[in-house]
Amino acid sequence: MPERTPLVVVGDALLDRDLTGTADRLAPDAPVPVVSDCAERVRPGGAALAAYLAARDGRDVTLITGLGDDPVSGELRKLLEPWLTLIPLPLSGTPPEKTRVLAHGRPVVRLDRGGGRARAATDEARAALRAAHAVLVSDYGRGTADALREELTEHPPLVWDPHPRGCVPVPGTRLVTPAEKEAHGFAPGDARPDGTLRAAAHIAADLVRNWKAAAVAVTLGARGALLSYGEHPLLVPAPAAHPGDSCGAGDRFAATAAGLLADGTLVGEAVEGAVGAASAFVAAGGAGALPRDSRPRPAQRSDTDDPHALAARIRAQHGTVVAAGGCFDLLHAGHVGLLQAARRLGDCLVVCVNSDASVRRRKGEGRPVNPVADRIRVLRALACVDAVAVFDEDTPERLLADLRPDVWVKGGDYAGADLPEAALLEEWGGQAVLLPYLDGRSSTALMARAAEGVR
């Protein structure tokens, strides 16, 4: 599998802690819920989460952040060092620690402590930035971006995820990714958030000019993201609205966008991929549902991988199994884009392919153009595909019941169609998601153009 471009993440590491239990009564001494039987989970937060997610994507990641010798810093090191390279900056105080108390999966209260700030840059950090091919700034307002601002100005980052308490992005940043409320806070004048796309578009255009950024993508939650280069914004809708925990979705968005830009993707395509990844991240349970494994266990790629054995191995490693399906008769850019985006949603991708008889029933005589053996060979040649499975029925439901993927992906052109697989996946806690599909790309259209050319 081709190596992905290494990424340097600059920002403030947080330690996030979830205490999850049940609440069936109010306390006798105050009108507050009593949360019982709490289970504790600890995970990276802030810039540490963005770096961790990028590393889980299979990318070589270096995180520059403030860390000390305190227990919180020690816990962060334990969580991060198996996955990425840490370059610590001297820290005053302790890293921020955010504890959420949840009842039945819903937050009840959040407790914050620790106000440590990065004090200064180091020679090691400066050298890492000078040598970096791609940089993501994940600013949580705790001093790391400020300490390295001179170096960041000399080598503007690909993506800057800003924070209301942080510094403004350096001029020349390729993409800045504020959330809608943050964008309104950064806007000049008396602009107030009113939830309209018109307001978001005006503010995004102002920020492009004021920050001297190449582009600004305002994330809009379940509505997707609005991308502006200074005028005529592009709205990238979310493939589906999910009611799940959105904690960490902004970090997932920024890490995905930075990785795609690092690999040479255009800004619009990077934002589209980031919207899809953030949507799937929320659907899968957000940051609170990240696997508990403490060290990376990448899937062993093999052209002869049995898809069922691969899925079982990834599940045993607490990874995420992603599946996508289709005929894939004449492989085109729409197929490739969909499969690349699907692979970024988890730890392996199994492609479920219609057999020749299944294609013929769906598409009619003369299809498929390419027999199943050829279609499998072409799909296996894609770096984003880990295994291929064939099904002979009209739908892949029986195959999916055997594979039991965590995420089932369909192209956005299915948005108005019935997806019987969605109910099936719910049986084992899986999630069906829609990803954007390149408009006008299809095997049928390719065949029609080829036939027209012959005539």
C-alpha positions as CSV (number, residue, x, y, z in Angstrom):
1,M,0.0,0.0,0.0
2,P,1.5,3.4,-1.0
3,E,2.7,5.4,2.0
4,R,0.7,8.5,3.0
5,T,2.4,11.8,3.4
6,P,3.7,12.3,6.9
7,L,1.9,15.0,8.9
8,V,3.1,17.3,11.7
9,V,0.4,18.4,14.1
10,V,1.0,21.6,16.2
11,G,-1.4,22.2,19.0
12,D,-2.5,21.8,22.6
13,A,-3.0,18.3,24.0
14,L,-5.9,17.7,26.4
15,L,-6.8,14.6,28.4
16,D,-10.5,13.6,28.0
17,R,-12.2,11.4,30.5
18,D,-15.7,10.0,30.2
19,L,-17.7,8.7,33.2
20,T,-20.6,6.8,31.7
21,G,-23.5,5.3,33.8
22,T,-27.2,5.3,34.3
23,A,-29.6,7.8,35.9
24,D,-32.9,6.6,37.1
25,R,-33.6,9.0,40.0
26,L,-32.9,12.4,41.4
27,A,-30.7,13.0,44.5
28,P,-32.7,13.5,47.7
29,D,-30.8,16.6,48.7
30,A,-30.9,18.5,45.4
31,P,-32.9,18.3,42.0
32,V,-29.9,16.7,40.2
33,P,-29.7,13.2,38.6
34,V,-27.8,10.4,40.4
35,V,-25.5,8.7,37.9
36,S,-24.8,5.2,39.0
37,D,-22.5,2.3,37.9
38,C,-20.0,4.7,36.2
39,A,-17.5,3.2,33.8
40,E,-14.4,5.3,33.1
41,R,-12.7,5.8,29.7
42,V,-9.7,8.0,29.1
43,R,-8.6,9.2,25.6
44,P,-6.5,11.9,23.9
45,G,-8.3,15.2,23.5
46,G,-7.7,18.5,21.6
47,A,-4.7,18.4,19.2
48,A,-3.8,15.0,20.7
49,L,-7.1,13.6,19.4
50,A,-6.5,15.1,15.9
51,A,-3.0,13.6,15.8
52,Y,-4.2,10.3,17.1
53,L,-6.9,10.1,14.5
54,A,-4.5,10.9,11.7
55,A,-2.2,8.2,13.0
56,R,-5.0,5.7,13.1
57,D,-5.6,6.5,9.4
58,G,-2.2,4.9,8.8
59,R,-0.2,8.1,8.6
60,D,3.2,8.9,10.1
61,V,2.4,11.6,12.6
62,T,4.5,13.9,14.7
63,L,2.7,15.9,17.5
64,I,4.3,19.1,18.9
65,T,2.6,20.0,22.1
66,G,3.1,21.2,25.7
67,L,3.8,18.4,28.1
68,G,5.3,18.2,31.6
69,D,6.3,15.6,34.2
70,D,2.9,15.5,35.9
71,P,0.5,12.5,36.0
72,V,-1.8,14.0,33.3
73,S,1.1,14.4,30.9
74,G,2.2,10.9,31.7
75,E,-1.2,9.5,30.8
76,L,-1.2,11.4,27.5
77,R,2.3,10.0,26.7
78,K,1.0,6.5,27.5
79,L,-1.9,7.0,25.1
80,L,0.0,8.6,22.3
81,E,3.5,7.2,22.1
82,P,2.5,3.8,20.6
83,W,0.9,5.7,17.7
84,L,3.0,8.7,16.9
85,T,6.2,10.7,17.6
86,L,5.9,13.3,20.4
87,I,7.9,16.5,20.5
88,P,7.1,18.1,23.9
89,L,7.3,21.8,24.6
90,P,8.0,23.0,28.2
91,L,4.7,23.5,30.0
92,S,3.6,25.7,32.9
93,G,1.1,23.9,35.1
94,T,-0.6,20.7,33.9
95,P,-2.4,19.9,30.6
96,P,-6.1,20.6,30.6
97,E,-8.3,17.7,31.7
98,K,-11.9,17.6,30.7
99,T,-14.2,15.1,32.4
100,R,-17.7,14.4,31.0
101,V,-20.3,12.6,33.2
102,L,-22.8,10.9,30.9
103,A,-26.1,9.1,31.8
104,H,-27.4,6.7,29.2
105,G,-24.9,8.1,26.7
106,R,-26.0,11.7,27.2
107,P,-23.8,14.4,28.9
108,V,-25.0,15.5,32.3
109,V,-22.1,17.8,33.3
110,R,-18.5,18.5,32.4
111,L,-15.7,19.2,34.8
112,D,-12.6,21.1,33.7
113,R,-9.3,21.4,35.4
114,G,-5.7,22.2,34.6
115,G,-4.7,25.4,32.9
116,G,-1.2,24.6,31.6
117,R,0.3,26.6,28.7
118,A,3.2,25.9,26.4
119,R,5.9,28.3,27.5
120,A,8.4,28.4,24.6
121,A,9.5,26.7,21.4
122,T,12.4,24.3,21.3
123,D,15.1,23.7,18.7
124,E,13.7,20.2,18.1
125,A,10.2,21.6,17.4
126,R,11.6,24.3,15.0
127,A,13.6,21.7,13.1
128,A,10.5,19.4,12.8
129,L,8.5,22.3,11.3
130,R,11.2,23.3,8.9
131,A,11.4,19.7,7.6
132,A,7.7,19.1,7.5
133,H,5.9,18.2,4.3
134,A,2.5,19.0,5.7
135,V,1.4,20.8,8.9
136,L,-1.9,20.9,10.8
137,V,-2.4,23.4,13.5
138,S,-5.0,22.3,16.0
139,D,-5.2,25.3,18.3
140,Y,-6.9,25.0,21.6
141,G,-5.8,28.3,23.0
142,R,-3.1,27.0,25.3
143,G,0.0,28.6,23.8
144,T,1.5,26.0,21.5
145,A,0.7,27.8,18.2
146,D,1.8,31.1,19.8
147,A,5.1,29.6,20.7
148,L,5.8,28.5,17.2
149,R,4.1,31.4,15.3
150,E,7.3,32.6,13.7
151,E,8.1,29.2,12.2
152,L,4.5,28.7,11.1
153,T,4.6,32.1,9.4
154,E,7.6,31.1,7.4
155,H,6.0,27.8,6.5
156,P,2.2,28.3,6.5
157,P,0.3,25.1,7.4
158,L,-2.1,23.2,5.2
159,V,-4.9,23.4,7.8
160,W,-5.5,25.6,10.8
161,D,-8.3,24.6,13.2
162,P,-8.7,27.8,15.3
163,H,-10.0,28.3,18.8
164,P,-11.7,31.5,20.2
165,R,-8.9,31.8,22.9
166,G,-6.1,31.1,20.4
167,C,-4.2,33.2,17.9
168,V,-5.4,34.0,14.4
169,P,-4.1,31.8,11.6
170,V,-0.9,32.9,9.9
171,P,-1.3,34.4,6.4
172,G,-1.0,31.9,3.6
173,T,-2.7,29.1,5.4
174,R,-4.4,26.9,2.8
175,L,-7.6,26.0,4.7
176,V,-9.0,27.3,8.0
177,T,-11.7,25.3,9.6
178,P,-13.7,27.1,12.3
179,A,-17.0,25.8,13.6
180,E,-20.1,28.0,12.8
181,K,-20.2,29.6,16.3
182,E,-16.4,30.1,16.3
183,A,-16.6,31.8,12.8
184,H,-19.2,34.3,14.1
185,G,-16.9,35.0,17.1
186,F,-14.0,35.7,14.8
187,A,-16.0,37.9,12.5
188,P,-15.4,41.6,12.5
189,G,-18.1,44.0,13.6
190,D,-21.4,43.1,15.2
191,A,-22.1,39.9,13.3
192,R,-24.2,37.5,15.3
193,P,-24.9,33.8,14.6
194,D,-28.4,33.4,13.2
195,G,-28.1,29.9,11.7
196,T,-28.5,31.1,8.1
197,L,-26.2,30.0,5.3
198,R,-26.2,33.6,4.1
199,A,-24.6,34.8,7.4
200,A,-22.1,32.0,7.3
201,A,-21.2,32.8,3.7
202,H,-20.6,36.5,4.5
203,I,-18.5,35.7,7.5
204,A,-16.5,33.1,5.8
205,A,-15.7,35.5,3.0
206,D,-14.6,38.2,5.5
207,L,-12.4,35.7,7.3
208,V,-10.7,34.7,4.0
209,R,-9.7,38.3,3.5
210,N,-8.9,39.2,7.1
211,W,-6.8,36.1,7.7
212,K,-5.3,36.2,4.2
213,A,-6.1,32.5,3.9
214,A,-6.5,30.6,0.7
215,A,-9.9,29.2,1.9
216,V,-12.1,29.0,4.9
217,A,-14.4,26.0,5.6
218,V,-17.1,26.8,8.2
219,T,-18.3,23.5,9.7
220,L,-22.1,23.4,10.2
221,G,-22.6,20.2,12.1
222,A,-25.3,18.0,10.6
223,R,-25.6,20.4,7.6
224,G,-22.1,19.8,6.5
225,A,-19.6,22.6,5.7
226,L,-19.5,25.8,3.8
227,L,-16.3,26.4,1.8
228,S,-15.3,29.9,0.8
229,Y,-12.4,31.3,-1.3
230,G,-13.7,34.8,-0.7
231,E,-16.9,34.7,-2.8
232,H,-19.4,32.2,-4.3
233,P,-19.2,29.7,-1.4
234,L,-19.6,25.9,-2.0
235,L,-21.9,24.1,0.4
236,V,-20.8,20.5,1.0
237,P,-23.8,18.8,2.6
238,A,-23.3,16.0,5.1
239,P,-24.2,12.6,3.6
240,A,-26.7,11.9,6.5
241,A,-27.8,13.4,9.8
242,H,-26.8,11.4,12.8
243,P,-28.1,12.0,16.4
244,G,-24.9,10.5,17.9
245,D,-22.2,12.1,20.1
246,S,-20.5,14.8,18.1
247,C,-17.6,15.1,20.5
248,G,-14.4,15.1,18.5
249,A,-16.1,15.6,15.1
250,G,-14.2,18.9,14.5
251,D,-10.9,17.1,15.1
252,R,-11.9,14.3,12.8
253,F,-12.8,16.9,10.1
254,A,-9.4,18.8,10.5
255,A,-7.3,15.6,10.5
256,T,-9.0,14.2,7.4
257,A,-8.8,17.5,5.5
258,A,-5.1,17.9,6.4
259,G,-4.3,14.3,5.4
260,L,-6.1,14.7,2.0
261,L,-4.4,18.0,1.2
262,A,-1.0,16.5,2.2
263,D,-1.6,13.7,-0.3
264,G,-2.3,16.2,-3.1
265,T,-6.1,16.4,-3.0
266,L,-7.7,19.7,-4.1
267,V,-9.3,21.8,-1.3
268,G,-12.9,21.2,-2.4
269,E,-12.3,17.4,-2.5
270,A,-10.6,17.5,0.9
271,V,-13.5,19.3,2.5
272,E,-15.9,16.9,0.9
273,G,-13.9,13.9,2.3
274,A,-13.7,15.6,5.7
275,V,-17.4,16.1,5.9
276,G,-18.0,12.5,5.0
277,A,-15.4,11.3,7.6
278,A,-16.9,13.6,10.3
279,S,-20.4,12.4,9.6
280,A,-19.3,8.7,9.9
281,F,-17.4,9.5,13.0
282,V,-20.5,10.9,14.7
283,A,-22.6,7.9,13.4
284,A,-20.0,5.5,15.0
285,G,-20.3,7.2,18.4
286,G,-17.8,10.0,18.2
287,A,-14.6,10.2,20.3
288,G,-16.3,8.3,23.1
289,A,-16.5,5.2,20.9
290,L,-12.9,5.0,19.9
291,P,-11.3,1.6,20.2
292,R,-9.7,0.8,23.6
293,D,-6.5,-0.7,22.1
294,S,-3.3,0.9,23.4
295,R,-1.0,0.2,20.4
296,P,-1.5,0.2,16.6
297,R,-2.2,-3.1,15.0
298,P,-2.5,-2.4,11.3
299,A,-4.2,-5.0,9.1
300,Q,-1.8,-7.1,7.2
301,R,-2.5,-6.4,3.5
302,S,-2.5,-9.5,1.2
303,D,-4.1,-10.0,-2.2
304,T,-5.2,-13.4,-1.0
305,D,-6.8,-12.1,2.2
306,D,-10.1,-13.9,3.0
307,P,-12.6,-11.1,3.6
308,H,-14.3,-13.0,6.5
309,A,-10.9,-13.7,8.2
310,L,-9.9,-10.1,7.7
311,A,-13.1,-8.8,9.2
312,A,-12.7,-11.2,12.2
313,R,-9.1,-10.1,12.7
314,I,-9.9,-6.4,12.7
315,R,-12.8,-6.9,15.1
316,A,-10.6,-8.9,17.5
317,Q,-8.2,-5.9,17.4
318,H,-11.1,-3.5,18.3
319,G,-10.8,-1.9,14.9
320,T,-13.5,-0.7,12.6
321,V,-14.6,-2.9,9.6
322,V,-15.9,-0.9,6.6
323,A,-17.7,-2.5,3.7
324,A,-18.8,-1.0,0.4
325,G,-20.7,-2.6,-2.5
326,G,-21.5,-2.4,-6.1
327,C,-21.0,-3.8,-9.6
328,F,-17.8,-1.9,-10.4
329,D,-18.1,-3.0,-14.0
330,L,-16.1,-0.2,-15.6
331,L,-14.1,1.3,-12.8
332,H,-14.1,5.2,-13.0
333,A,-13.3,8.2,-10.9
334,G,-16.6,8.1,-9.0
335,H,-15.8,4.5,-7.8
336,V,-12.3,5.4,-6.8
337,G,-13.3,8.5,-4.9
338,L,-16.0,6.6,-3.0
339,L,-13.7,3.7,-2.1
340,Q,-10.9,6.0,-0.9
341,A,-13.3,7.9,1.3
342,A,-14.8,4.6,2.6
343,R,-11.3,3.3,3.6
344,R,-10.6,6.4,5.7
345,L,-13.6,5.6,7.9
346,G,-12.0,2.5,9.5
347,D,-9.2,0.0,9.7
348,C,-10.0,-2.1,6.7
349,L,-12.2,-2.0,3.6
350,V,-14.0,-5.0,2.2
351,V,-15.6,-4.4,-1.2
352,C,-18.7,-6.5,-1.9
353,V,-19.1,-7.1,-5.6
354,N,-22.1,-8.4,-7.6
355,S,-21.4,-11.7,-9.4
356,D,-21.8,-11.8,-13.2
357,A,-25.3,-13.3,-12.9
358,S,-26.3,-10.6,-10.3
359,V,-25.1,-7.8,-12.6
360,R,-27.0,-9.3,-15.5
361,R,-30.2,-9.4,-13.6
362,R,-29.8,-5.8,-12.5
363,K,-28.4,-4.3,-15.7
364,G,-29.7,-6.5,-18.5
365,E,-28.0,-8.6,-21.2
366,G,-24.6,-7.4,-22.3
367,R,-23.6,-6.6,-18.8
368,P,-21.2,-6.9,-17.1
369,V,-18.7,-5.7,-19.7
370,N,-15.9,-7.1,-17.5
371,P,-16.3,-10.6,-15.9
372,V,-16.1,-10.8,-12.1
373,A,-12.5,-12.2,-12.1
374,D,-11.3,-9.0,-13.9
375,R,-13.3,-6.7,-11.7
376,I,-11.8,-8.4,-8.6
377,R,-8.3,-8.0,-9.9
378,V,-8.8,-4.3,-10.7
379,L,-10.3,-3.6,-7.3
380,R,-7.6,-5.5,-5.5
381,A,-5.0,-3.3,-7.2
382,L,-6.4,-0.2,-5.5
383,A,-4.4,0.8,-2.4
384,C,-7.6,1.6,-0.5
385,V,-9.1,-1.9,-0.9
386,D,-8.1,-4.6,1.6
387,A,-10.3,-7.5,0.4
388,V,-13.0,-8.3,-2.1
389,A,-16.1,-10.6,-1.6
390,V,-18.5,-11.7,-4.2
391,F,-22.3,-12.1,-3.8
392,D,-24.7,-13.8,-6.2
393,E,-28.0,-12.4,-4.8
394,D,-29.6,-9.1,-5.9
395,T,-28.6,-7.4,-2.7
396,P,-25.6,-8.1,-0.4
397,E,-27.6,-8.7,2.7
398,R,-26.6,-12.4,3.3
399,L,-22.9,-11.5,2.7
400,L,-23.2,-8.5,5.1
401,A,-24.8,-10.8,7.8
402,D,-21.7,-12.9,7.6
403,L,-19.1,-10.1,7.5
404,R,-21.0,-7.9,10.1
405,P,-19.2,-4.7,9.2
406,D,-19.3,-1.7,11.5
407,V,-19.9,0.7,8.6
408,W,-21.7,0.1,5.3
409,V,-21.0,2.7,2.6
410,K,-23.2,3.8,-0.3
411,G,-22.7,6.5,-2.8
412,G,-24.6,9.8,-2.4
413,D,-26.7,9.0,-5.5
414,Y,-28.6,6.5,-3.3
415,A,-29.8,9.4,-1.1
416,G,-33.4,9.1,-2.2
417,A,-33.5,5.3,-2.4
418,D,-34.5,2.7,0.0
419,L,-31.5,1.1,1.7
420,P,-32.6,-2.3,3.1
421,E,-29.0,-2.9,4.4
422,A,-29.4,-0.1,7.0
423,A,-31.9,-2.0,9.1
424,L,-29.8,-5.1,8.8
425,L,-26.7,-3.3,10.2
426,E,-28.6,-2.1,13.2
427,E,-29.0,-5.7,14.3
428,W,-25.3,-5.8,15.4
429,G,-24.8,-2.1,16.0
430,G,-23.5,-1.2,12.6
431,Q,-24.2,2.0,10.7
432,A,-25.0,2.6,7.0
433,V,-23.7,6.0,5.7
434,L,-23.9,7.9,2.4
435,L,-20.8,9.5,1.0
436,P,-20.8,12.1,-1.8
437,Y,-20.5,10.6,-5.3
438,L,-18.9,12.4,-8.3
439,D,-21.7,13.7,-10.4
440,G,-22.1,12.3,-13.9
441,R,-19.8,9.3,-13.5
442,S,-21.2,5.9,-14.1
443,S,-20.4,2.7,-16.1
444,T,-23.5,3.2,-18.2
445,A,-22.5,6.7,-19.1
446,L,-19.0,5.6,-20.1
447,M,-20.5,2.9,-22.3
448,A,-22.8,5.4,-23.9
449,R,-20.0,7.8,-24.7
450,A,-17.9,5.0,-26.0
451,A,-20.7,3.8,-28.3
452,E,-21.3,7.4,-29.5
453,G,-17.6,7.7,-30.3
454,V,-17.7,4.6,-32.4
455,R,-20.7,5.9,-34.4
